[in-house]
């Protein structure tokens, strides 16, 4: 694991301290780790939505093969198991 130092204004430090206490985080690192994970998920969702819209608006529809469905199912199961 890598250590990263960041500088924050006092107001943000106070906010983080309150969030740690309210949300049950043990450390500021846990809180920041959760924020980054949520941002990654948000970006993944945005990318997925973009691809879906692009496919829906396109004329070149492709049939999903059983292997395609199986792959999507495995990916979804992996994501759900990560969330615990």
Long-range contacts (C-beta under 8 A, 24 or more apart in sequence): none
